């Protein structure tokens, strides 16, 4: 776990370096100029089904349920619109249902802006998004505030190179099937196995004890 914590810090450091550009090196555009931002639709819990195919997203972190319909295709960035997780950024590669507390951000021209590059830019801007939550009442991020976010847009070749590097770091630090979290899980199981072996002792033979007595 200490190794995972260090790798996450290292990942954040390199991500910030890779997404920092010199003056004149990139073109700066507002998010609203290069992407379409839509808010999702409410779907009642009674209509959701754990056996359904499409995940329902509201807060952005994990699905809140499953539905038999979808209102967004994959390759989107989602941002939590309101609540305790307002401003949280995630990405979805498969069709899903966006709830009424979920913004979906779709890139307009993939030859200009790589969808995964947009995700990493918004992930880096997460603190900005949480910092512009509405004051008072329920925390929220408005569509207007998101549209005004300034993003650096380098060449598509450079975007693809940066995405390839950051995807490797992301897998290492977050994947539960390939990265350090999976390694930690396996080591924990290994530890528990050997602990149980070391703490397993043969029970005394009751017949021998009675004979001695």
The 8 nearest C-alpha neighbors of each residue, nearest first, counted from 0:
[[1, 3, 2, 4, 183, 180, 179, 5],
 [2, 0, 4, 3, 5, 6, 7, 183],
 [1, 3, 5, 0, 4, 6, 179, 7],
 [4, 2, 0, 6, 1, 5, 7, 179],
 [3, 5, 1, 7, 2, 6, 0, 8],
 [6, 4, 2, 8, 7, 3, 9, 1],
 [5, 7, 9, 3, 8, 4, 10, 2],
 [6, 8, 10, 4, 9, 5, 172, 3],
 [9, 7, 5, 11, 10, 6, 12, 4],
 [8, 10, 6, 12, 7, 11, 5, 13],
 [9, 11, 7, 13, 8, 12, 6, 14],
 [10, 12, 14, 8, 9, 13, 15, 7],
 [13, 11, 9, 15, 10, 14, 8, 16],
 [14, 12, 16, 10, 15, 11, 17, 9],
 [13, 15, 11, 17, 16, 12, 10, 18],
 [14, 16, 18, 12, 13, 17, 11, 19],
 [17, 15, 13, 19, 14, 18, 12, 20],
 [16, 18, 14, 15, 19, 13, 161, 20],
 [17, 19, 15, 16, 14, 20, 120, 151],
 [20, 18, 16, 17, 15, 21, 151, 14],
 [21, 19, 24, 18, 22, 25, 151, 17],
 [22, 20, 24, 23, 19, 25, 151, 18],
 [21, 23, 24, 20, 25, 26, 27, 19],
 [22, 24, 25, 21, 26, 20, 27, 153],
 [25, 23, 21, 22, 20, 26, 153, 151],
 [26, 24, 153, 152, 23, 151, 27, 20],
 [25, 27, 152, 151, 28, 153, 24, 23],
 [28, 26, 151, 150, 152, 149, 25, 29],
 [29, 27, 150, 149, 30, 32, 26, 151],
 [28, 30, 149, 32, 31, 148, 147, 150],
 [29, 31, 146, 32, 148, 33, 34, 149],
 [30, 32, 146, 29, 34, 33, 35, 147],
 [33, 31, 29, 30, 34, 28, 146, 35],
 [34, 32, 30, 31, 107, 106, 29, 35],
 [35, 33, 106, 107, 105, 31, 30, 32],
 [34, 36, 105, 104, 31, 106, 37, 107],
 [37, 35, 104, 103, 34, 102, 105, 38],
 [38, 36, 103, 102, 39, 35, 104, 142],
 [37, 39, 102, 101, 99, 103, 40, 36],
 [40, 38, 99, 97, 98, 101, 102, 37],
 [41, 39, 99, 98, 97, 42, 38, 96],
 [40, 42, 99, 98, 43, 39, 97, 100],
 [41, 43, 40, 44, 98, 46, 47, 99],
 [44, 42, 45, 46, 41, 47, 98, 66],
 [43, 45, 47, 46, 42, 64, 48, 65],
 [46, 44, 43, 47, 48, 42, 66, 64],
 [47, 45, 44, 43, 48, 42, 66, 67],
 [48, 46, 66, 44, 65, 45, 64, 49],
 [47, 49, 51, 50, 65, 66, 46, 64],
 [50, 48, 65, 51, 64, 47, 66, 52],
 [49, 51, 48, 52, 65, 66, 67, 47],
 [52, 50, 67, 66, 48, 65, 49, 53],
 [51, 53, 67, 66, 65, 50, 54, 68],
 [52, 54, 95, 66, 65, 67, 51, 69],
 [55, 53, 65, 95, 62, 64, 96, 66],
 [56, 54, 96, 62, 64, 65, 63, 97],
 [57, 55, 62, 97, 98, 59, 63, 58],
 [58, 56, 101, 100, 98, 59, 79, 97],
 [57, 59, 79, 60, 84, 56, 101, 100],
 [58, 60, 79, 57, 56, 61, 89, 78],
 [61, 59, 58, 89, 62, 87, 88, 56],
 [60, 62, 59, 63, 56, 58, 57, 55],
 [63, 61, 56, 55, 64, 54, 60, 57],
 [64, 62, 55, 56, 61, 57, 65, 54],
 [63, 65, 55, 62, 54, 47, 49, 66],
 [66, 64, 54, 55, 53, 51, 48, 49],
 [65, 67, 47, 51, 53, 68, 48, 54],
 [66, 68, 51, 52, 53, 69, 65, 47],
 [69, 67, 66, 53, 70, 96, 95, 52],
 [68, 70, 96, 95, 71, 94, 53, 67],
 [69, 71, 96, 95, 97, 68, 72, 94],
 [72, 70, 95, 94, 69, 96, 73, 97],
 [71, 73, 94, 93, 95, 74, 70, 75],
 [72, 74, 93, 92, 94, 75, 91, 71],
 [75, 73, 92, 91, 114, 93, 72, 76],
 [76, 74, 105, 91, 73, 104, 90, 103],
 [75, 77, 90, 104, 118, 103, 89, 91],
 [76, 78, 103, 89, 102, 90, 88, 104],
 [79, 77, 88, 102, 87, 86, 101, 59],
 [78, 80, 58, 85, 101, 86, 59, 87],
 [81, 79, 100, 85, 101, 140, 139, 102],
 [82, 80, 139, 85, 138, 100, 79, 140],
 [81, 83, 85, 138, 84, 137, 139, 80],
 [82, 84, 85, 138, 81, 137, 58, 139],
 [85, 83, 82, 87, 58, 86, 79, 81],
 [86, 84, 81, 79, 80, 82, 139, 87],
 [85, 87, 129, 128, 79, 78, 125, 84],
 [86, 88, 79, 78, 84, 85, 125, 59],
 [89, 87, 78, 122, 77, 86, 59, 125],
 [88, 90, 77, 76, 59, 78, 60, 87],
 [91, 89, 76, 77, 75, 118, 92, 88],
 [90, 92, 75, 73, 74, 93, 76, 89],
 [91, 93, 73, 74, 75, 90, 94, 72],
 [92, 94, 73, 91, 72, 95, 74, 75],
 [95, 93, 72, 73, 71, 69, 53, 92],
 [96, 94, 69, 53, 54, 71, 55, 97],
 [95, 97, 69, 55, 70, 54, 71, 98],
 [98, 96, 39, 56, 101, 55, 40, 95],
 [99, 97, 39, 40, 57, 41, 101, 100],
 [98, 100, 39, 40, 41, 101, 38, 97],
 [101, 99, 80, 57, 98, 81, 79, 58],
 [100, 102, 57, 79, 80, 98, 99, 39],
 [103, 101, 38, 78, 77, 37, 80, 79],
 [104, 102, 77, 37, 36, 76, 75, 38],
 [103, 105, 36, 76, 75, 35, 77, 34],
 [104, 106, 35, 75, 34, 107, 103, 36],
 [107, 105, 34, 108, 114, 33, 109, 35],
 [106, 108, 34, 33, 105, 109, 35, 112],
 [109, 107, 110, 111, 106, 112, 33, 34],
 [110, 108, 112, 113, 111, 106, 107, 114],
 [111, 109, 108, 112, 155, 113, 107, 154],
 [112, 110, 109, 108, 155, 113, 154, 152],
 [111, 113, 109, 110, 108, 114, 155, 106],
 [112, 114, 116, 109, 115, 117, 158, 111],
 [115, 113, 117, 116, 106, 112, 118, 74],
 [116, 114, 118, 117, 113, 119, 162, 74],
 [115, 117, 113, 119, 118, 114, 162, 158],
 [116, 118, 114, 120, 115, 119, 121, 113],
 [119, 117, 115, 121, 116, 120, 76, 122],
 [118, 120, 122, 116, 121, 117, 123, 115],
 [121, 119, 117, 123, 122, 118, 116, 124],
 [122, 120, 124, 118, 123, 119, 125, 117],
 [123, 121, 119, 125, 124, 120, 88, 118],
 [122, 124, 120, 121, 125, 119, 15, 126],
 [125, 123, 121, 127, 122, 126, 120, 128],
 [126, 124, 128, 122, 127, 123, 86, 121],
 [127, 125, 129, 128, 124, 130, 123, 86],
 [128, 126, 130, 124, 125, 129, 131, 86],
 [127, 129, 86, 125, 130, 131, 126, 124],
 [128, 130, 86, 126, 132, 131, 127, 125],
 [129, 131, 127, 128, 132, 126, 125, 86],
 [132, 130, 128, 129, 127, 133, 140, 144],
 [133, 131, 139, 140, 138, 129, 130, 134],
 [132, 134, 139, 138, 131, 140, 135, 137],
 [135, 133, 132, 138, 136, 137, 139, 131],
 [136, 134, 133, 137, 138, 132, 139, 82],
 [135, 137, 138, 134, 133, 139, 82, 132],
 [136, 138, 82, 139, 135, 81, 133, 83],
 [139, 137, 82, 132, 133, 81, 85, 136],
 [138, 140, 81, 132, 133, 85, 80, 137],
 [141, 139, 132, 80, 81, 85, 86, 133],
 [142, 140, 144, 143, 139, 145, 80, 132],
 [141, 143, 145, 144, 146, 140, 36, 102],
 [144, 142, 146, 141, 145, 147, 31, 140],
 [145, 143, 141, 147, 142, 146, 140, 148],
 [144, 146, 142, 147, 143, 148, 141, 30],
 [145, 147, 31, 30, 143, 144, 148, 142],
 [146, 148, 144, 145, 29, 30, 149, 143],
 [149, 147, 29, 145, 30, 146, 150, 144],
 [150, 148, 29, 28, 30, 147, 27, 151],
 [149, 151, 28, 27, 29, 152, 148, 30],
 [150, 152, 27, 26, 25, 153, 28, 149],
 [151, 153, 26, 25, 27, 150, 154, 112],
 [154, 152, 25, 157, 151, 155, 26, 158],
 [155, 153, 157, 156, 158, 152, 111, 25],
 [154, 156, 158, 157, 111, 159, 153, 112],
 [157, 155, 159, 154, 158, 160, 153, 161],
 [156, 158, 160, 154, 155, 159, 161, 153],
 [157, 159, 155, 161, 156, 160, 116, 162],
 [160, 158, 162, 156, 157, 161, 155, 163],
 [159, 161, 157, 163, 158, 162, 156, 164],
 [160, 162, 158, 164, 163, 159, 165, 157],
 [161, 163, 159, 165, 164, 160, 166, 116],
 [164, 162, 160, 166, 161, 165, 159, 167],
 [165, 163, 161, 167, 162, 166, 160, 168],
 [164, 166, 168, 162, 167, 163, 169, 161],
 [165, 167, 169, 163, 168, 164, 162, 170],
 [168, 166, 170, 165, 169, 164, 171, 163],
 [169, 167, 165, 171, 166, 170, 10, 172],
 [168, 170, 166, 172, 167, 171, 173, 165],
 [171, 169, 174, 167, 168, 173, 178, 172],
 [170, 172, 178, 168, 169, 179, 173, 174],
 [171, 173, 169, 170, 179, 178, 7, 168],
 [172, 174, 170, 169, 171, 178, 175, 180],
 [175, 173, 178, 170, 176, 177, 171, 172],
 [176, 174, 181, 180, 177, 178, 173, 179],
 [175, 177, 174, 181, 178, 180, 182, 179],
 [178, 176, 174, 175, 181, 170, 171, 179],
 [179, 177, 171, 174, 170, 181, 180, 172],
 [178, 180, 182, 181, 171, 172, 183, 3],
 [181, 179, 183, 175, 182, 178, 184, 174],
 [180, 182, 175, 184, 179, 183, 176, 178],
 [183, 181, 179, 185, 184, 180, 186, 178],
 [182, 184, 186, 180, 181, 185, 179, 187],
 [183, 185, 181, 187, 182, 186, 180, 188],
 [184, 186, 182, 188, 187, 183, 189, 181],
 [187, 185, 189, 183, 188, 184, 190, 182],
 [186, 188, 190, 184, 189, 185, 183, 191],
 [187, 189, 191, 185, 186, 190, 192, 184],
 [190, 188, 186, 192, 187, 191, 185, 193],
 [189, 191, 187, 193, 188, 192, 194, 186],
 [190, 192, 194, 188, 189, 193, 195, 187],
 [191, 193, 189, 195, 190, 194, 188, 196],
 [194, 192, 196, 190, 195, 191, 197, 189],
 [195, 193, 191, 197, 196, 192, 190, 198],
 [194, 196, 198, 192, 193, 197, 199, 191],
 [197, 195, 193, 199, 194, 198, 192, 200],
 [198, 196, 194, 195, 199, 193, 200, 192],
 [197, 199, 195, 196, 194, 200, 193, 201],
 [200, 198, 196, 197, 195, 201, 194, 202],
 [199, 201, 198, 202, 197, 196, 203, 195],
 [202, 200, 203, 199, 204, 198, 196, 197],
 [201, 203, 200, 204, 205, 199, 208, 206],
 [204, 202, 205, 201, 208, 207, 206, 200],
 [203, 205, 206, 207, 202, 208, 201, 209],
 [204, 206, 208, 207, 203, 209, 202, 210],
 [205, 207, 209, 208, 204, 210, 211, 203],
 [208, 206, 210, 209, 205, 204, 211, 203],
 [207, 209, 205, 211, 206, 210, 212, 204],
 [208, 210, 212, 206, 207, 211, 205, 204],
 [211, 209, 207, 212, 208, 206, 205, 204],
 [212, 210, 208, 209, 207, 206, 205, 204],
 [211, 209, 210, 208, 207, 206, 205, 204]]
